[in-house]
Amino acid sequence: MRNYWKFLFFFGLQLLTVSGYAQQIHVNSLHYATTSKQSSMIFDVGASPVHRVFVMNNPSRLVIDIKNSRLEHALSQPSETHPLFARVRTGTKNDTDLRIVVDLKTPITSEKFSLSSNNRDEHHLIIDLLSKSSAKFEDKVITEPVYSKFSVSKVARKPVGPKKTVINNATEHKSINDIVIAIDAGHGGEDVGARGPAGTEEKKVTFAIARKLEALINAQPGMKAIMVRKGDYYLGLRNRMQIARTANADLFISIHADAFQDVSIKGASVYTLSTRGASSEAALWLAKGENASDLVGGVSLNDKEDVLASVLLDLSQTATQEASLKVAGYILKSFENVCELHKQSVQKADFMVLKSPDIPSILVETAFISNPSEEQILLSNRYQSEMANAIFKGVRNYFRQSAPVDSRVAAL
């Protein structure tokens, strides 16, 4: 357990405080302190905040989430000569939390840096990045005044010049990414899927709807669709997951047409992964250390205790499941005026294709192909378009509320 807490402290995968949660926290200003071995960010806050700090790659950035907080003033930007920080951006997460993203000039790895945060008093939140290498930062300056009560090495102070203009997320689009949505048309090739009473093959219906959804997503500014299956060929379930992960997808949507022995059953459904399914998959991912290392920010799990590895993967998978459930709810709601629903709530099942621990994933059953009347509507171009549009509407509504802070959608 000692190694577990030490690891979380240094690498910032889940750095949380326990006080000040009930009241809204005011974030007033940001100051920087830089020495030959350390870069610090000092936030002036109204009260001690619940927060977490973690690192993301491609591109390299430091993310600070502050619970139940709001920004009072635009945060100051780092010096152009700062050895590590490029710029600071802010956004809102879950309508109540403040997300601060720091674009980095150098990738942060556990081998080169230690990361920590602390509240030395209730009015300051300090994020420290300490270099472990012998190489020293070239910029030995304090770019902003630092409170005297904090211990900071004596270094040359940079002359104060004109204030740098704060970058506005709404107009600045450099290093901003499209939201990538992986669309998985179920089955394919020799795997035709279910067959309707009239012989309709599920693989053809799902591909037609997937193509229509692809066009809608690609027409939306800030979004990009990736077709997991681009033609009529067989693709293994794990290969589908890997294609989405290789594309750095923000969402995985698998499209199917349900079948049941009772041909009177009808209606569309939206599924996320069941807890039982997620747990068994976690054990499988952990057995393959080379894959599990990708799921927790690139930090290798091979040298960590089994309990620690399990906890880190669980953190990633829990957040993924929460996002999956939320986007599934938006899509289900958008179905209300398009089709009959088989169930009025999001369903959970142990579908293999939904088991990627780091990508929110949902499965849409567009109708029961085993029902004669629904088989016919699945063949209709109109229904295929309506279904694709309903899925797209749900996805768009979800990302309007929960867009990644570095995405073009969040900047619009």
Secondary structure, 3 states (H helix, E strand, C coil): CHHHHHHHHHHCCCCCCCCCCCCCEEEEEEEEEECCCEEEEEEEECCCCCEEEEEECCCCEEEEEECCEEECCCCCCCCCCCCCEEEEEEEEECCCEEEEEEEECCCCCCCCEEEEEEEEECCEEEEEEEECCCCCCCCCEECCCCCCCCCCCCCEECCCCCCCCCCCCCCCCCCCECEEEEEEECCECCECCCECCCCCEHHHHHHHHHHHHHHHHHCCCCEEEEECCCCCCCCCHHHHHHHHHHCCCCEEEEEEEECCCCCCCCCEEEEEECHHHHHHHHHHHHHCHHHHHHHHCCCCCCCCCHHHHHHHHHHHHHHHHHHHHHHHHHHHHHCCCCCCECCCCCEEECCHHHCCCCCCEEEEEEEECCCHHHHHHHHCHHHHHHHHHHHHHHHHHHHHHHCCCCEHHHHC
